[in-house]
């Protein structure tokens, strides 16, 4: 079964006898440039101006074992001075311990008029596309990366997260002005990217941050009042520009709004598996049975367990992955180093080594040692070093 047919069955919620894998293609499955300097130097662009995930070429994602290839905006690497850089929204970031943290917020002390008048972001001129000889083939599916952060993360960056949460309660004019600014800016970024693509992607990523490990930033009532209506508008605009399935990524303990996410009509969700109340059985019970779980089981952790010969963890993670279907295997978050990328590639080889008969056995009987040992042996013999091929580019329309 080729990737296109397997994707059709996965999206329809039908039982699949193979598992699709997504690796190295987006802000939630890619490797961050500062932790992969060899690849960063060869590629020359980043796919996200803050996370600095690398836009790997289709040939490299194929080497890694990904059934998906990336398309999306291409940014110049940020100009970092003393570990500080500024994004296209005017937010200053500190790069520390392998990840960015917001440092200065341009609208932290402004009123609602300042929010409404804040300059719109400038977008890059280039977009990554598939090479011409890969378009329309069944070699890989296509995922369009998120061009920027989501609505809440954008407001947090502009305003300061604590100040924005106080605005939601005490200063609704500022909160609404910020969210309206974010909605128009984010929607414009998606529309510009999608207009530049020569063919429709199969999946489009939207990502935002809604909570802590133990709870949500906003109450579920505030989410439904302030955020959900704007998400409906955003997704309506995106749907006019593409027929792609939407993958909704959000961090945090969001069990209270899982039904809201489903009601938005998204086809895939990428959730934080280890947050409070986000156990597999609870998540599956709250979502439509046909909804695809993307990256719920940690592909990186599976790769590490395989490298260490940790049969118990391999059995547990594989069992969870099979039980969570319909599913796409992926890392649970962007990868900090090239070593984490290659660990995830080992896990992808392991999953591809599982035959339809193997998947059937695992689904019926749980972890079958002979099946897992054979796939682990295949995974240990493969090659997983991407070359760092420069992406194929096109210009965005004015």
N, C-alpha and C positions, 0 to 999 in steps of 0.2 A: 504494500500500500504506500503510495507516495505521500509527500507532506500535504499536498492540496486536498487529497481525499481524506486523509486523517484529520485535517483541520475541519473539513465539512462535518465529519461525524462528531468531533469534539464539540464544535459550536452548537450542534443540534442536540447535545446531551446524550448521544447514543453510546453504547458500550464500545470502547476502543481496545484493540488488542496490541497497540503500541502507544508509547508516551512521547508526545512532542516536547522538545527542549528549547528553551530560549536563553541565550547566553551572549553577553557582550554587545547588546544591541541598543541599550537605552539607559536612562538615568537610574533605573532600578535593577538592571542586570549587567551594566558595564563596569569597567575598571577605571578608577580615578587616576588621572595623569600623574600627579605627584608621587604616587606609589608604584608607577610603572614607567620610569623615565626612559627606558629603551623604546617602548612603544610610543610614548609621547613625542620623542624627538623625531621618530620616523613619520608619524602621522601629521603632525603640525597643526592640528585643529583640536578643539574640544567640542563635545556635543551639548554641554550645559555650561553656561558661563560661571556658575558658582561651584557646583559639584565637580566640574572639570572632568566628567566622564569622557572617555575617548571614543570617537566615532569609527569603530573598526570597519574595515572593508568587508564585503560579503564573502570574499575568499577566506579571510581570517576567521570570521564567525563560523564558516563551514569547517575549517580546521579544528576549531574548538568543539565541534559537535552540535552547533546550534541549528535548529530547523528554521530559524528566522534570520533575516538580514535587516540591517538598519537603513532607514532613510530619515532625513531631518535636517534641521538647521546646523550650520557649521560656524562656530565662533572662533575668533582668534584667541589664543591663550591669554588670560588676564595679565595685565601689567602689575606684578606683585612687588611692592617695596616694603621691606621690613615685615614681611608676611601679611601685608594688608593690600587689598585690591577693592575696586569699586565696580558694581555690576551696572547693567544698562538701566536699572530703575533708580540709580543714585544711592544705593545702599552700600556702605563700607563693610567689608568682611575681613575677618582675621583667619588665616589658615594656620591651624594649630593641631598637632597630633593626628595628622592625616585627614582632617575634616574641616569645613568652614564653619565659622560662628559669626553671627551679625555683630557689628561693632558700633556703627553709627547709623542713625535712622533719620532720613531727611525730613520726615513729617512728624517727628516725635512730639514737638511742641506747637504744631500748627492747628488752626481751626478748620472747620469744614470747607471754607472757601479756599484755603491753602491746598487742601486735598484735591478739590475739584480742578485747581489750576496747575497742579504738579505736571511738569513736562512729561510727555509720552516717551516711552522707551524707543531707542533706535534699534533696528533689527539688522542682523548681518546680511551681507549681499549674496552669500552662497548657501546652497542647500545640497546635502548629500543625496545622490540618486543611485539606483542600481546601474551597473554597467549594461550597455545595450544588449550584450549577448546573454544576459541573465533575465531580462524582462520577459514576462509571459511564460517563463519556464516553470517546471514543478520542482526545481532543485531546492529552493527555499521559499518560505513565506516571507512577507514583508511587514515590518513593524515601523510605524512612524513615531519617532521619539517625541516626547513633550518638548515644545520650543522654549518653555519657561516654567517657573513654579506655578502652583495653583492659586486660587483666590485667597485663601486664608494665609498661606505662606507669604504671598505678596504683601498683604496687609501687615503681617507681623514684621516684615522687613522694613516697610515704609514707616511704621508707627512705633514699633517696639511691641513685642507680644503682650506684655502685661498691660501696657497702656491701651492697646486695642481691645483686650478683654474687658477692661474697665469701661471703655467707650460703649461696648455692647450693652452694658448695664446702665450707665449714667449719661452717655452722650451720644444718643442714637444718630444725630445729624452727622457727626464725624464718622461714625461707623458706616453709615449708609454711603457717605461720599467716598470713603476709602474703597468699599466693596464695589461701588459703581465704577470707579477708576480702574480697579483691578479687573473687573469683568470686561470692560472695553479693551483694555490692553492685552489681556490673555487671549480673548477671542480674536483680536487682530493678528496676534502671533500665529495662532493655528491657521487662520484663513490664508495668510500670506504663504506659510509653508506648504499648505495643501495645494494652492494654486500653482506652485512651482514644480510639483511632482508630475512626471510624465505618465505615471500610471497610478491607479488607486492602491493604497496599502491594504493589507488584510486586517491589521490591527492598528489602533491609534492609542497612545498612552496619555492619560491625564493623571497627574499626581498632586496630592496635597497632604497636609499634616493636620490631623484632627485631634490628636490626644497624646497623653502620657502613657507610660506602661500600665498605670492603674486607673486611668479615667480619661474623659474628654476635656479639651480646652473649654468648649462651650457646652452649655446644657443642651439636651436634645431639643428642648423647646426653642432655644435661641438658634440652633442650627436650622430648624424648620422655618423660623421667621426670617432670618437674615441670609442664610447661605443657600438653602435648597431652591428657592425661587430663582436665584441667579444661576445656579447650576443648570436648571432647566433651560434658561435662556442660552447659556453657553453651549450646552449640548445640542440645542436646536440649531444654533448657528453652525456648529461643527457638522451636524448631520446634513445640512444643506450643501456642505463642501465635500463630503466624502461618504461612501457607503461602508467604510471600514467599521469593524466591531470596535467598541471602546473598552479599553482596560482601565479601570479606576483603581489607582494606588492610593492608599491612605494609611498612615501610621497611627498607632495608639489603640486604646481599648474602646472600640467603637461599636460594641455589641448593641447598644441602644438604638443605633441608626442603621443597622444592616438592612432592615426592611425599606428604609428610605432610599438607600443606595440601589436596591433592587428596583424600586419604583421609578428610578430615573431612567431605566431602560438600558443600562449598560450590560454588556455581554460577559465581561470578565472582571474579577476583582483581585487585587493584590493587597493582602492584609498582613498585619503583624501577628504572626501565629502565637508568640509568647506573651502577648499582652493579656491583662485580666479579662476573663470571660470569653476568650477567643479560641477555646479548645475546638478541635475539628468537629466533633459531634454537635456542639452548640452552633457553630458557624453554618454547617450544612443544614441544620434544622431551620435556621432563620432565612435561608436563601432559597430561591427556586432551584429545583433539582438539576435543571439544565444549565445553571450558571457555572461558568468555568472558573476554577480556582487557579490563579497564576502565582507561582512562586510561594505557595503556602508551606511546602516542605523545603527546607534549606538545602539547595544543591551544593553549596560550598561545604556545609557540614557533612554531607554524604561523601564528598570527595576526600575530606580529611579522614573520615572513618575508614574509607577504603585504603588510603595510603598507610594508615596505622594498623591495618588488619583487625580493626575493632568490629568483629562480627555482630555483636549485640546491637551496636548503633546502626550498622548497615541494615540489619533485619528490621529494626524499629522504623527507621526512616523510609525504607522501601515499602513496608507494610502500610505506613501512613499515606504514602504517595499513591499507592494503588487504590486504597480505600476512599481517597478524596476525589476520585474521578467524577465528572470530567475535569481534567487537570492539564496544565502545562507546567513542566518542571523548570524551575528557574531559581537563581539566588533570591533570597528574601530582601536584599537591599544591594546597593552598589558596592563594589568590591574595592577594598583599600589598597591592595597590592597585586602585582602580577602573579605572585605565588597563590593568592586566593583565586585568581582567574584560572590558573592551571589545575588547581584542586577541583574547581567546578567542572572543568573540561574532563577530568577523570570520571567524575560522576555522570557526565553526559555519555561518555563511552560505555559506562556500566549499564545505563538505561537502554542504550541502543543495542547492547548485546542480548537483551531480553527478547526472546522470540514471542510470537503470539501465544504459543503453547505455554511458555514460561509465565506470561502475564496471567493466563487463565488459571494456572496452578496457584500462583500467588494470590489471586483474587478468591479462589475457592478454599485454599488450605492455609493461607497465611505464609509466613516466611519458610520457604523450602530450602534447606541448606545447600543441597546439590545445585539448585538453580542459581542461588546467590553466589556460591563459590565459583561457578563457571563464569558468570558475568564479571565477577571481580578479577578473575585471571585475565580475561580479555581487556578489561579496563587498564590493568597494569602494564600491558604490552604496547599500548598505542602511543602516538605522538600528539602533542597538544601545544606546540609553540607557534603562536601566530607571528607572522613576519613583520607586522606593522606596515601593511600596504596602505598607501595614500588613498583616501576615499575618492570616488568619482563625483564630480561636482557639476552643478548647474547654477545659473544666476536666478535670484528671486525677481519676480516682476515688480516694477515700481508701483 
